[in-house]
Amino acid sequence: MPADSNWSGDIFGGWLVSQMDIAAAIHCERVTEGRCVTISIHEMTFLVPVKIGDVISCYTEIMKVGNTSLQVHVEVWGTSNCREYPNKVTEGLFTFVAVDESGKKRKIPESIKQEYNVE
């Protein structure tokens, strides 16, 4: 929407980061079957400006599972009326920690670590 853009008509990077964070959190919470919160973003790379009217899709992949945390790689691909095929517009590496109802760290079950081939 126009409120999410700069004077050039590009979407603010912060808006894209928030969409990536939501997508990664959903993936983490489904995997761990409970609440997860963002603790860091290790890297962000903005590759192509996203214009108002572009349609974006966020794709997530669990890269690492620890005792209480997960690392998630997120790619955002965009399409517009000007491009025939989607192209990658940004990517980043997010870390989440699994928490209980009171917000304290909780252990991620060993079965989840084994499923993702992580020690």
C-alpha positions in Angstrom: 0.0 0.0 0.0 1.2 3.6 -0.5 1.7 4.1 3.2 4.3 1.3 3.1 6.4 3.0 0.4 9.0 5.7 0.1 8.9 8.7 -2.3 10.2 6.6 -5.2 7.3 4.1 -4.9 9.5 1.3 -3.5 8.2 -0.6 -0.5 10.1 0.1 2.7 12.6 -2.6 3.7 11.1 -2.7 7.2 7.8 -3.8 5.8 9.4 -6.6 3.9 11.4 -7.7 7.0 8.1 -7.8 9.0 6.5 -10.1 6.4 9.6 -12.3 6.5 9.5 -12.4 10.3 5.8 -13.5 10.2 6.5 -16.2 7.7 9.5 -17.6 9.6 7.6 -17.5 12.9 4.7 -19.4 11.5 7.2 -22.1 10.3 9.0 -22.3 13.6 5.8 -22.5 15.6 4.4 -25.3 13.4 7.7 -27.2 13.8 8.1 -26.8 17.5 4.3 -26.9 18.2 4.4 -23.8 20.4 5.3 -20.2 20.6 8.5 -18.8 19.1 10.0 -15.3 19.2 12.6 -13.6 17.0 15.9 -13.0 18.8 18.1 -11.9 15.9 18.4 -11.3 12.2 21.9 -12.4 11.1 21.9 -11.0 7.6 19.5 -9.3 5.2 20.2 -8.8 1.6 17.9 -6.6 -0.5 18.4 -7.6 -4.1 15.7 -5.8 -6.1 13.3 -2.9 -5.1 9.7 -4.0 -4.6 7.2 -1.6 -6.1 3.6 -0.8 -5.0 1.4 -3.5 -6.6 4.0 -6.2 -6.7 2.9 -9.5 -5.3 5.4 -11.2 -2.9 5.8 -14.7 -1.6 7.9 -15.7 1.4 9.6 -19.1 1.4 11.2 -20.5 4.6 13.7 -23.2 5.4 14.9 -24.4 8.8 18.7 -24.3 8.6 19.6 -25.3 12.2 17.9 -26.5 15.3 19.5 -26.0 18.7 18.4 -26.8 22.3 16.0 -23.9 22.4 16.5 -22.0 19.1 16.0 -22.4 15.4 17.7 -20.6 12.4 15.5 -20.0 9.4 16.5 -18.8 6.0 13.8 -16.7 4.3 13.6 -15.8 0.7 11.1 -13.3 -0.8 10.1 -13.6 -4.5 8.2 -11.0 -6.2 6.1 -10.7 -9.4 4.7 -7.7 -11.1 2.8 -6.8 -14.3 6.2 -5.7 -15.8 8.0 -9.0 -15.3 6.9 -12.3 -16.9 8.5 -14.4 -14.2 9.0 -14.0 -10.4 12.5 -12.9 -9.2 14.1 -13.1 -5.8 13.9 -9.6 -4.1 15.4 -10.2 -0.7 16.6 -12.9 1.7 17.7 -13.2 5.3 18.7 -15.5 8.1 16.5 -15.2 11.2 17.0 -16.9 14.6 14.0 -17.7 16.9 13.8 -19.1 20.4 11.0 -21.4 21.5 9.2 -20.0 24.6 6.5 -21.2 26.9 3.3 -19.4 27.9 5.3 -17.2 30.4 7.9 -16.2 27.8 10.7 -18.4 29.2 12.9 -20.5 26.9 11.7 -24.1 26.4 13.6 -27.1 25.1 13.0 -28.2 21.5 12.3 -32.0 21.5 15.1 -34.3 20.3 12.7 -35.7 17.7 12.6 -32.4 16.0 16.4 -32.1 15.9 16.6 -35.6 14.5 14.0 -34.8 11.8 16.0 -31.9 10.6 19.3 -33.9 10.8 20.7 -31.6 13.4 22.8 -32.8 16.3 
